[in-house]
Amino acid sequence: MRRTSWVLTGSAVLLVAASAVTRFTVYPALHQVPADAESTFRYEGTATLLNAQALQAGDMSKAFLTGVPVTLDRRIEVKETHGRTALVSDDAVLRGPGGAKLSASTYVWALDRRDLTERPAPAGSGAEAHEGLVISWPLEPEKRDYRFWDTGTKKTFPAEYEGTQTVDGREAYVYGISSDGALADTATLKALPPVLPRAAVLGLVAALPEQQRPEQGALDALPESVPLTYTTATERRGWVDAETGLSLNGSLHQKVVARTQGAEGAVPLFPVSDVDVQGAQASVHRQADDAETTARLLWLLGTATPIGLLVLALLLLALALWLDRRKARAAATAEPSEEEVASAAR
C-alpha cells in the first residue's frame, strides 16, 4: 500500500472516530438542559379574587372581584449546574389590570438535566424536595403517563397522556393533570388568615351566588371566631413538543377554597382565588420557533453529522482501495511475460 492509500485509510479511520464522538459524546453533552437556559412563558385569562379594599372598608357586597383580566408570567432559569444536576429557579407572577401584582411565588428545584425529574439537592442550594416532574417534560417525551409534582398540595399526581395535536405547526403530545387536596404551600398559607370573625365569614358567604353558599345550618353553627383551613384544586394541561420536549402551550385552572370544621365534617365556605389562564399566542409562537431551531440542531448533531462523517470515511476507503487496485493493474501490465523474456534472451 503506497503512501497516498495510507493517508486516505488513516483519514477514514479518523472520520469514523469523529462520527462516534459526535454521536455518543458531543450530542449527549448538548442534548440536556443548557447551563444558561432561561425562558419566560406568559398565560392570559381571568380570575375571581377577594377584594382587599372592599374587605377593609367592610363593604361585603363587593367582597369578590369576578372575571378580572389577569396575566401570569412564569420564568424558568438555570442558576447552577453540577454534572447531570441543574439548580433551577421557578418564579411566577400574577398581575391584574394596569400590571398590578396580585400574587407571586418562587421555588428552587434540583433537576436532572435530561429527564427533568428530581435529583439530590446540593448542600446549601435551598432547593425544595419534590418527586417527579415539576417545570416541564423530559427532552425526549413519550406517549405515556408521568408523575407530576403539585406545589399547592406538595404531592405527586399522574400527568396522563391524552393524545397528539398540532401546535403552531409542531407535533405536540398532550398531557392532563388533575390535583386536589389540602393546601400545603407554605408561602400561600402565610398570606391567608388562619381565623376570621364569624361576622366576616357570614358577610363573605352572603356575597356569593346562592347556589354556592353553604347550608344555613352549618352557618348557624359557626363559632364567633371561625378557624380556617384551605383546599386547592388544579386542572393543568400541557402541549409538549414531540421532538424536543419543550412546552409549546399550557393551561391552568386553580381554585383555593376556605373551609372550616363542622359537626359532620369539613364545611367549604368561600373561594379565596379562582384563576383560569391559558398560553398567550405570542409565547406559544416563540416556543414553537425555539422548538424548531432546537430540533434542527439536534438532527444536525445526532444524525446528519455522524452519518455524513461515516459516508465520507467510506468514500475515502473506497478511493484508497481503487488506487491500490489501479496500481496493481498498472504493475501487472508493465511486467514482461515469460514469452517476452525468452524471446529477448534469443
Secondary structure, 3 states (H helix, E strand, C coil): CCHHHHHHHHHHHHHHHHHHHHHHHHHHHHCCCCCCCEEEEEEEEEEEEECHHHHHHCCHHHCEEEEEEEEEEEEEEEEEEECCEEEEEEEEEEECHHHCEEEEEEEEEEEECCCCCECCCCCCCCCCCCCCECCCCCCCCCCCCEEEEECCCCEEEEEEEEEEEEECCEEEEEEEEEEEEECCCHHHHHCCCCEEEHHHHHHHHHCCCHHHCCCHHHHHCCCCEEECEEEEEEEEEEEEECCCCCEEEEEEEEEEEEEEEECCEEEEEEEEEEEEEEECHHHHHHHHHHHHHHHHHHHHHHHHHHHHHHHHHHHHHHHHHHHHHHHHHHHHHHCCCHHHHHHHHC
